[in-house]
Amino acid sequence: MAQLLKVQCCIAGGGPAGMMLGYLLGRAGVRTLVLEKHADFLRDFRGDTVHPSTLQIMRELGLLEDFLKQPHSQISAFSAEIGDRSFKVADFEHVPTPCKFIALMPQWDFLSFLMEKGRRFTSLQVLMSAQVTGLTEAAGRVIGVTATTLSGPLQVSADLVVGCDGRSSTVRTAAGLSVQDLGSRIDVLWFRLSKKSGDPERVLGHLGRDKMVVTIDRNDYWQCAFVISKGGIERVRAAGLEAFRRAVADGARFLSDRVDELQSFDDAKLLSVTVDRLSTWSRPGVLCIGDAAHAMSPIGGVGINLAIQDAVATANILAAKLKTGTLKNHDLDSVQRRRSFPVKVIQRGQLAIQNRVLNPVISGGNRPLKVPWIVKLLDRNAWLRRWPAQIIGIGVRPEHVRSPEAA
């Protein structure tokens, strides 16, 4: 027999959106259950860039000091290497927040930090190894979820179900919410290589005639991304591991003395890049946010931060009404109205970069490598470099914590 639980809000998925929303609702005194299908958060090559907008949220919650005690590195500016030249493209010095940098922190540490800090809220429960399998409905309204747990089946009754379960969301599929695929012409291979003294600083992107490599400083190693054409993984594998090593070394030449650390293709994890969004984020009793509502390209590392902004907006709009039992269907629509504009703006920018910059490069051919005029302008003008930092670090329509903390 299934175990029965009754809460005011049931959140499917313990990623950035789910854990932040759970924390905020628990803080507001809303009886909240977060269901995470994995036993822990230890999955590599997830979004690990914590931008100034998210650091500001942590500050507003009184968590920033403890958060920055966690192991992390910081980026206060970055450059792009195009051909044989390095170009300065962003500087966070003038971003209008106290934290003028991007914090690079493994996502498992970030999520574990939120879960640990959320333990003080008696209204919040996080259940690991609990996978949502479907929705329950009555009279055309979602009234809860079914799930599997280590102790057996679970039936949750909830005033609201929030899907934070990623781009392959069970919740959005079960709810019948339609997905608009915006198209992506790239995939990414993620891998690690060791860091050595004398390695370049602040250079994130390495753009060559026919390849693109991203290197993210992890203090004692480089987290690397090799950009390939959509569906091109079989061609990469068919060419062989040695050819892949040479391509990485050619793309980021300072790594050439350590590409042998790639022992097999098992050392490189494929991220199939998807850019999509829901036409409608909700129906009565259920709402999707984060990747479940809008899958983002890895360009700019904005996905985790948009998901957290979604969670803050959702708590701002819904927490008090959930607590008092006055939630209406149109309140769920308000979340989409608040968040769809920044999502659309960022996705348009990501697709423009993919289609106009990355895809022509990785498609090969003998066309000359051209430095975009905007990159040249940014490199020459320090004042202008604040604006890419502003867009990446703060985003469009940043959210601030408005939901109250329960007495």
Salt bridges, closest charged atoms under 4 A:
GLU36 OE2 - HIS38 ND1 2.95
GLU36 OE2 - ARG43 NH2 3.84
ASP40 OD1 - ARG43 NH1 3.91
ASP44 OD2 - ARG192 NH2 2.91
ASP48 OD2 - ARG218 NH2 2.20
GLU60 OE2 - HIS400 ND1 2.58
ASP66 OD1 - LYS69 NZ 3.64
ASP66 OD2 - LYS117 NZ 2.73
GLU81 OE1 - HIS206 ND1 3.05
ASP84 OD1 - ARG253 NH2 3.30
GLU116 OE1 - ARG119 NE 2.90
GLU137 OE1 - ARG283 NH2 2.77
ASP187 OD1 - LYS230 NZ 2.67
ASP199 OD2 - ARG258 NH1 2.76
ASP210 OD1 - LYS211 NZ 2.55
ASP217 OD2 - LYS195 NZ 2.87
GLU234 OE2 - ARG237 NH1 3.48
GLU242 OE1 - ARG245 NH1 3.15
ASP250 OD2 - LYS211 NZ 2.96
ASP257 OD2 - LYS196 NZ 3.34
ASP257 OD1 - ARG258 NE 2.87
ASP260 OD1 - ARG245 NH1 3.82
ASP276 OD2 - ARG172 NH2 3.63
ASP291 OD2 - ARG167 NH2 3.67
ASP310 OD2 - HIS294 NE2 2.51
ASP310 OD1 - ARG339 NE 2.80
ASP331 OD1 - LYS321 NZ 2.78
ASP331 OD1 - HIS330 ND1 3.48
ASP379 OD2 - ARG85 NH2 3.82
GLU399 OE2 - ARG338 NE 2.85
GLU399 OE2 - ARG339 NH1 3.02
GLU405 OE1 - ARG27 NE 3.72
GLU405 OE2 - ARG120 NH1 3.22
